Amino acid sequence: MTVLPRVRSLSNLVVAASLPESSITWLERPLNAGDVRVHTTRKPKGGYRTVCHPIDESLLRMQKRLKEFIDRNVLDPHPNVHGFTRGRGAATNALAHLNARALLTVDITDFFPSIGRERVDQALQVHGANPAISEAIANASTFGDALATGFPTSPVLSNLVFRPLDEEFRSFAIENNLVYTRYADDLTFSGISVGDEHLQVITDMLRSSGFQTNKRKVRFQRRGHQQVVTGMAIAHSDHLRLPKAQKKNLRQDLYFAGKNGLAAQARFRNLDEAEFADQLQGRISYLMGVEPILAEQMRREYEAIEQS
């Protein structure tokens, strides 16, 4: 699949990836502090995440084009990977574990920053890039000698680097009668039984490849209790559902928005009206992909609120 063996120079890369003419400037040297704006954001479940954004629009445009080039012409997506992969997503990731008796979900700590520049360089060379091309792509796609959260190229390059480990986990799962999937930094294993012995092997495999398990986010889930994979309830034999708490919260927002008005419910949620309206529509659209009949009912409720 990869076309990298045919890309012999920076000018070849610019043409092959349809990069802006200014791209060679970024490809020739590593990014420095003057090229990137760094800030922290609060995570939904606590803690902070460091996010990086290119300051120069030409760098951002180049990273977006480079991401598309690698995604479509270099990376052969692993069949067990659903995050940052065309045609797959949170729903397909969860669907692989539908009606499982037992689940183990494992989160990787600081996923992107754990992938160093050298590993990006090596993965690109494995996929056919010569040293000059792999160095150039690493120059434009890493910051502080690692993948950066916020760069358009980080997701696809992380899948490129992690692919050998995905294959190891796939083999491990087959040997243990388990199903394995990965969505970004979330690994899920399901089967008739999943225990501490499996977790230990998984933790050791990650550690030997330079990754750390986030112990606070390790979860064993059994049938008879709520089972959630990438935000979706899988404890049913017929189809995915959203967790009850999420649907209850959406129903409450629609009810009180209908009773008191969008603006009043937006204030209750500490949002402005436009932001709250966008959020409601987004949540209904997300539900549409999982439970379309319920989502259609809620869409009609929302339209009635808008027209009132």
Residue pairs with C-beta under 8 A, 6 or more apart in sequence:
1 73
1 74
1 75
1 76
2 73
2 74
2 75
2 76
2 127
2 128
3 16
3 73
3 74
3 128
4 73
4 74
4 124
4 127
4 128
4 129
4 133
5 128
5 129
6 12
6 16
7 13
7 16
7 129
7 130
7 133
8 130
8 133
9 132
9 133
10 24
10 27
10 28
10 132
10 133
10 136
11 24
13 19
13 27
13 133
13 136
13 137
14 21
14 23
14 24
16 69
16 73
17 65
17 66
17 68
17 69
18 65
18 69
19 62
19 65
19 66
20 58
20 61
20 62
20 65
22 58
22 62
23 58
23 62
23 65
23 140
26 58
26 59
26 62
26 139
26 140
27 136
27 137
27 139
27 140
28 136
28 139
29 139
30 117
30 138
30 139
30 142
31 59
31 139
31 140
31 142
31 143
34 55
35 54
35 55
35 56
35 59
35 143
36 52
36 53
36 54
36 55
36 143
36 148
37 52
37 53
37 54
37 55
38 50
38 51
38 52
39 50
39 51
39 53
40 48
40 49
40 50
40 51
41 48
41 49
41 51
42 48
42 49
43 49
49 149
50 113
50 149
51 149
51 150
52 143
52 148
52 149
52 150
52 151
53 60
53 150
54 60
54 63
54 151
59 140
60 152
62 140
63 140
63 141
63 151
63 152
63 153
64 152
66 137
66 140
66 141
66 152
66 153
67 152
67 153
67 155
67 156
70 137
70 153
70 156
70 157
70 160
71 86
71 156
74 124
74 127
74 128
74 160
75 127
75 156
75 159
75 160
75 163
77 85
77 86
77 88
77 159
78 159
78 163
78 166
78 167
78 170
78 182
79 170
80 166
80 169
80 170
80 180
80 181
80 182
81 88
81 159
81 162
81 163
81 166
81 181
81 182
81 183
82 88
82 89
82 90
82 92
82 93
82 96
82 181
82 182
82 183
82 230
83 89
83 93
83 155
83 159
83 182
83 183
83 184
83 186
84 155
84 156
84 158
84 159
84 184
85 159
90 183
90 230
90 231
90 232
91 230
91 232
91 240
91 289
91 290
93 181
93 182
93 183
93 188
93 229
93 230
94 229
94 230
94 231
94 232
94 234
94 240
95 234
95 240
96 179
96 181
96 188
96 190
97 103
97 179
97 181
97 188
97 190
97 227
97 229
97 234
98 234
98 236
98 237
98 239
98 240
99 234
99 235
99 236
99 237
100 179
100 190
100 191
100 223
100 227
100 234
101 190
101 191
101 192
101 193
101 222
101 223
102 190
102 191
102 192
102 193
102 194
102 220
102 221
102 222
102 223
103 188
103 189
103 190
103 194
103 219
103 220
103 221
103 222
103 227
103 229
103 234
104 188
104 189
104 190
104 194
104 198
104 199
104 202
104 218
104 219
104 220
104 221
105 186
105 187
105 188
105 189
105 217
105 218
105 219
105 221
105 229
106 186
106 187
106 188
106 189
106 199
106 202
106 203
106 206
106 213
106 214
106 217
106 218
107 185
107 186
107 187
107 213
107 214
107 217
107 218
108 114
108 185
108 186
108 187
108 206
108 211
108 212
108 213
108 214
109 211
109 212
109 213
109 214
110 212
111 158
111 184
111 185
111 211
112 146
112 147
112 148
112 149
112 154
112 158
113 144
113 146
113 147
113 148
113 149
114 146
114 210
114 211
114 212
115 146
115 147
115 157
115 158
115 161
115 162
116 142
116 145
116 146
116 210
117 138
117 142
117 145
117 146
118 145
119 161
119 210
120 134
120 137
120 138
120 141
120 142
120 147
120 157
120 160
120 161
121 131
121 134
121 135
121 138
122 134
123 157
123 160
123 161
123 163
124 133
124 134
124 137
124 138
124 160
125 131
125 134
127 160
129 137
140 153
141 147
141 151
141 153
141 154
141 157
142 148
143 151
147 153
147 154
147 157
147 158
148 154
155 184
158 184
162 182
165 205
165 206
165 209
166 182
168 205
169 180
169 182
169 187
169 202
169 205
170 180
172 178
172 180
172 201
172 202
172 205
173 179
173 180
173 189
176 191
176 198
177 191
177 192
178 189
178 190
178 191
178 194
178 198
179 188
179 189
179 190
179 191
180 187
180 188
180 189
181 187
181 188
182 188
183 230
186 230
187 202
188 229
188 230
189 198
189 202
194 220
195 220
199 218
202 213
203 213
206 212
206 213
207 213
221 227
221 228
223 235
225 235
226 233
226 235
226 243
226 244
227 233
227 234
227 235
228 234
228 243
231 242
231 243
231 246
232 240
232 241
232 242
232 243
232 290
233 240
233 241
233 242
233 243
233 244
234 240
239 290
239 291
240 290
240 291
241 290
241 291
242 286
242 287
242 290
242 291
246 283
247 287
247 294
250 280
250 283
250 284
250 287
250 298
251 298
253 265
253 269
253 280
254 280
254 298
254 301
254 302
254 305
256 264
256 265
256 268
257 264
257 265
257 280
257 302
257 305
258 301
258 304
258 305
258 308
262 273
262 276
262 277
262 305
262 306
263 273
265 276
266 272
266 273
266 275
266 276
266 277
269 276
271 279
277 306
280 302
281 302
284 295
284 298
284 299
284 302
285 295
287 294
287 295
287 298
288 295
288 296
288 299
